[in-house]
């Protein structure tokens, strides 16, 4: 169970509550990567939101100076491009891992 709502647990196999449940395998590795990427996207959303707050601060304190306004626009452009790259990478990884974890592809995961 995740500590923070929306976050996926990173430990998906092995020991749970003192009992050994099952050894880690390839499906657990794929699930770990998927959960880790999803958690990092959530974290990057918070960081992008903080950057947008900083951009707003730059705009409010620019006082009509074109140099400060251009700096805020430049930071905004960099943050939005970086965040779109992160979302694109997440979409790619999520699509690939969803296909690998689909039950109809059990021959990839080594299941009988």
Backbone as a ProteinNet text record, in pm:
[ID]
protein_1_A
[PRIMARY]
XXXXXXXXXXXXXXXXXXXXXXXXXXXXXXXXXXXXXXXXXXXXXXXXXXXXXXXXXXXXXXXXXXXXXXXXXXXXXXXXXXXXXXXXXXXXXXXXXXXXXXXXXXXXXXXX
[TERTIARY]
84.4	0	88.7	53.1	130.9	106	211.2	199.8	123.7	157.4	91.9	-11	-135	-236.1	-193.5	-210.5	-172.6	-34.7	50.2	184.2	179.4	251.2	255.3	369.5	353	461.2	579.3	700.9	818.9	858.7	829.5	860.8	739.4	753	638	651.6	760.1	776.8	864.4	888.4	976.3	901.7	963	905	796	687	577.8	532.1	532.1	491.5	562.9	692.7	771.1	761.7	670.5	656	715	776.3	828.2	714.3	674.2	559.9	601.4	684.2	733.8	863.4	951.8	1077.9	1053.3	1142.5	1131	1164.6	1091.4	1113.5	1104.2	1106.1	1099.9	971.6	854.3	733	740.3	805.7	819.5	914.1	1017.7	1109.2	1036.5	955.1	877.9	780.8	715.8	623.1	696.4	816.1	897	931.3	973.9	1008.2	885.1	772.9	649.5	609.6	616.3	581	679.5	807.2	908.8	890.3	866.6	846	720	613.4	489.8	511	582.2	610	696.6	793.2	877.2	798.4	700.6	615.8	532.4	481.7	406.3	496.8	618.5	713.6	749.2	768.6	802.5	685.9	563.8	448	453.6	488.4	502.3	616.1	726.8	838.9	804.8	732.3	690	594.4	507.1	416.2	494.2	597.6	681.9	754.5	798	863.3	765.4	640.7	540.9	510.9	516.5	500.2	616.8	737.1	855.3	844	794	774.6	673.5	567.5	469.4	530.8	616.8	687.3	776.3	846.5	931.6	849.1	732.6	647.8	591.8	551.7	495.4	599.4	722.7	826.9	907.2	867	943	926.2	813.2	791.7	794.4	757.2	753.5	886.8	989.7	1120.7	1113.6	1151.8	1142.7	1243.2	1358.9	1458.6	1407.7	1344	1289.3	1173	1091.5	978.1	1028	1134.2	1190.6	1253.5	1314.5	1370.7	1259.9	1148.3	1035.5	979.9	970.5	920	1015.9	1146.9	1246.3	1238.1	1224.6	1211.6	1083.1	973.3	846.7	860.2	926.4	944.2	1024.9	1131.7	1215.4	1139.9	1063.2	988.5	881.5	807.4	699.2	755.3	867.6	928.9	979.9	1045.5	1094.6	982.4	874.8	761.5	694.4	684.8	627.8	716.4	848.8	939.1	915.2	898.5	874	743.7	637.9	509.4	517.3	591	608.5	683.9	789.4	865.9	780.1	700.5	611.5	511.1	455.3	358.5	422.1	543.8	613.7	640.5	694.9	724.7	596.8	493.2	367	305.5	311	255.5	332.5	464.2	546.1	526.3	530.6	515.6	374.1	275.2	138.9	125.8	193.7	190.7	263.7	375.5	449.9	377.2	298.2	225.9	87.6	49.2	-80.4	-80.7	-182.9	-185.2	-175.6	-216.3	-208.4	-65.3	29.4	170.2	250.4	195.3	261.3	392.3	409.2	532.7	651.3	630	737.8	779.8	687.8	712.9	756.5	759.3	803.1	697	571.2	464.2	422.2	369.2	326.3	205.3
-117.5	0	123.5	219.6	342.2	433.3	503.5	595.9	720.8	772.4	891.2	845.8	892.8	850.1	884.9	790.8	811.6	757.7	742.3	690.3	538.2	475.6	329.7	280	164.5	111.8	67.4	89.2	49.7	-94.4	-144.2	-282.8	-367.3	-444.8	-517.9	-669	-715.1	-858.7	-879	-1004.9	-1035.2	-1043.2	-989.1	-1000	-897	-942.8	-855.3	-902.6	-816.9	-843.8	-966.3	-977.1	-1084.8	-1218.3	-1233.6	-1359.1	-1343.8	-1450.7	-1449.8	-1488	-1396.5	-1423.2	-1492.8	-1429.6	-1492.2	-1423.5	-1496.9	-1435.2	-1332.8	-1237.1	-1133.9	-1194.5	-1152.6	-1200.6	-1086.4	-1120.2	-1019.8	-937.4	-997.2	-915	-811.5	-850.6	-756.5	-642.4	-672.5	-568	-469.3	-519.8	-432.7	-347	-406.6	-331.6	-226.8	-259.8	-162.6	-42.9	-67.1	42.1	127.4	62.4	135.6	222.8	167.8	244.1	357.5	331.9	434.5	551.1	522.3	628.3	707.4	639.5	708.9	800	751.1	834	954.1	936.2	1049	1152.1	1108.2	1202.8	1285.3	1221.6	1295.2	1397.5	1357	1448.7	1564.2	1534.6	1640.4	1736.8	1689.9	1779.5	1882.6	1837.9	1932.3	2030.9	1982.5	2071.5	2171.2	2127.2	2219.6	2323.9	2282.7	2377.6	2482.4	2440.3	2535.3	2629.3	2577.6	2662.6	2764.4	2726.1	2820.9	2929.4	2894.6	2995	3093.8	3042.6	3128.7	3219.5	3166.3	3247.3	3357.9	3326	3427.9	3535.9	3494.3	3591.3	3682.4	3623.1	3703.9	3805.3	3762.5	3855.5	3966.4	3932	4033.3	4134.9	4091	4181.7	4245.7	4220.8	4278.3	4430.1	4480.7	4624.8	4686.7	4612.9	4666.1	4659.3	4603.9	4590	4476.9	4506.1	4404.2	4291.4	4321.5	4216.7	4112.8	4158.7	4064.7	3986.2	4051.7	3982.5	3877.5	3911	3814.6	3696	3723.6	3613.5	3519.8	3576.8	3494.3	3412.3	3471.8	3399.1	3286.7	3313.1	3211.2	3094.2	3124.7	3018.8	2939.4	3009	2941.8	2845.1	2889.9	2805.3	2680.6	2698.3	2583.1	2485.3	2537.1	2448.7	2371.3	2438.2	2369.6	2265.8	2296.1	2197.7	2077.7	2102.2	1992.5	1905.9	1969.7	1893.4	1811.5	1866.2	1789.6	1670.4	1685.2	1572.2	1464.3	1506.7	1410.7	1335.6	1407.8	1341.4	1248	1288	1201.6	1074.2	1088	970.2	878.7	939.8	858.9	781.7	848.7	782.3	665.1	682.4	574.6	457	484.8	378.2	311	389.3	332.9	240.7	281.2	199.2	68.5	76.3	-44.8	-138.8	-85.6	-173.8	-228.9	-153.4	-206.6	-323.6	-315.4	-426.7	-547.9	-523.9	-636.1	-700.1	-622.1	-676.7	-729	-720	-769.8	-922.7	-982.1	-1128.5	-1207	-1150.2	-1226.5	-1239.5	-1165.1	-1174.7	-1249.3	-1356.3	-1429.4	-1495.4	-1523.6	-1587.8	-1493.5	-1360.9	-1266.3	-1265.3	-1295.5	-1287.2	-1419.4	-1524.4	-1653	-1729.1	-1686.3	-1756.4	-1877.9	-1979.6	-2100.7	-2076.8
0	0	0	-79.6	-91.6	27.8	68.4	181.3	137.7	20.4	-33.6	-136.4	-127.6	-225.5	-367.6	-459	-597.9	-629.4	-527.9	-549.4	-544.4	-634.5	-639.4	-550.7	-486.9	-403.5	-489.4	-440	-515.7	-487.7	-368.6	-335.5	-373	-479.4	-532.4	-514.1	-454.6	-432.6	-310.4	-275.9	-164.4	-33.3	71.7	205.3	227.3	287	328.9	465.7	561.8	700	757.8	729.6	787.6	716.6	623.2	550.3	411	362.1	226.3	132.6	45.4	-40.4	-168.9	-248.4	-370.5	-411.8	-478.6	-520	-631.1	-639.2	-743.1	-878.6	-979.4	-1114.5	-1214	-1341	-1447.5	-1442.2	-1417.4	-1408.8	-1296.1	-1185.2	-1074.4	-1110.1	-1187.8	-1233.9	-1324.3	-1415.2	-1504.7	-1423.9	-1325.8	-1241	-1157.8	-1109.4	-1036.3	-1123.4	-1246.9	-1339.1	-1366.9	-1389.5	-1417.1	-1297.8	-1176.9	-1057.6	-1032.1	-1054.3	-1032.5	-1129.1	-1254.4	-1353.8	-1320.1	-1282	-1246.7	-1125.8	-1025.2	-908	-943.9	-1032.6	-1074.2	-1154.9	-1231.5	-1304.3	-1206.4	-1102.2	-1000.6	-932.3	-899.3	-837.5	-931.5	-1059.3	-1154.3	-1173.9	-1155.5	-1163.3	-1051.3	-932	-820.8	-846.2	-901.3	-930.4	-1040.3	-1142.3	-1247.7	-1191.8	-1101.6	-1039.8	-959.6	-888.1	-814.5	-910.3	-1025	-1124.4	-1181.3	-1202.2	-1251.8	-1148.9	-1022.1	-916.5	-922.2	-941.7	-954.3	-1077	-1186	-1307.2	-1280	-1209.5	-1173.2	-1085.6	-993	-909	-993.8	-1090.7	-1179.4	-1257.4	-1304.2	-1380.9	-1293.3	-1171.7	-1082	-1036.5	-1021.1	-973.9	-1086.4	-1211.4	-1323.1	-1330.6	-1288.6	-1287.8	-1426.4	-1525.3	-1661.3	-1733	-1671.1	-1735.8	-1837.5	-1958.6	-2063.6	-2042	-1982.6	-1957.2	-1859	-1750.8	-1651.7	-1710.4	-1791.7	-1854.2	-1953	-2028.2	-2122.3	-2049.5	-1933.4	-1854.1	-1806.5	-1760.9	-1715.9	-1832.1	-1948.4	-2066.4	-2105	-2093.7	-2126.2	-2028.1	-1899.4	-1799	-1821.9	-1854.2	-1880.9	-1998.7	-2105.8	-2223.1	-2188.6	-2112.3	-2075.6	-1986.1	-1891.2	-1800.7	-1877.2	-1964.3	-2036	-2133.3	-2199.6	-2290.7	-2211.1	-2098.1	-2015.2	-1961.7	-1918.6	-1865.8	-1975.7	-2095.2	-2206.8	-2242.6	-2233.7	-2255	-2149.9	-2025.7	-1917.7	-1941.4	-1979	-2004.6	-2125.2	-2227.9	-2345.2	-2311	-2229.8	-2188	-2100.8	-2013	-1929.4	-2015.5	-2115.1	-2202.1	-2275	-2322.2	-2391.3	-2297.6	-2180	-2084.3	-2036.5	-2008.6	-1961.1	-2066.5	-2192.4	-2299.7	-2314.1	-2311.9	-2327.4	-2209.2	-2086.4	-1970.9	-1959.2	-2002.5	-2000.9	-2096.7	-2210.1	-2304.9	-2248.1	-2177.2	-2120.4	-2003	-1932.1	-1817.1	-1852.7	-1977.9	-2021.4	-2013.5	-1955.5	-1938.9	-2069.3	-2180.9	-2305.6	-2356.4	-2297	-2335.3	-2230	-2176.5	-2067.1	-2111.2	-2239.9	-2284.5	-2264.9	-2261.9	-2236.2	-2090.9	-2002.6	-1860.5	-1799.1	-1876.9	-1826.4	-1749	-1757.9	-1688.1	-1770.5	-1704.8	-1778.7	-1865.1
[MASK]
++++++++++++++++++++++++++++++++++++++++++++++++++++++++++++++++++++++++++++++++++++++++++++++++++++++++++++++++

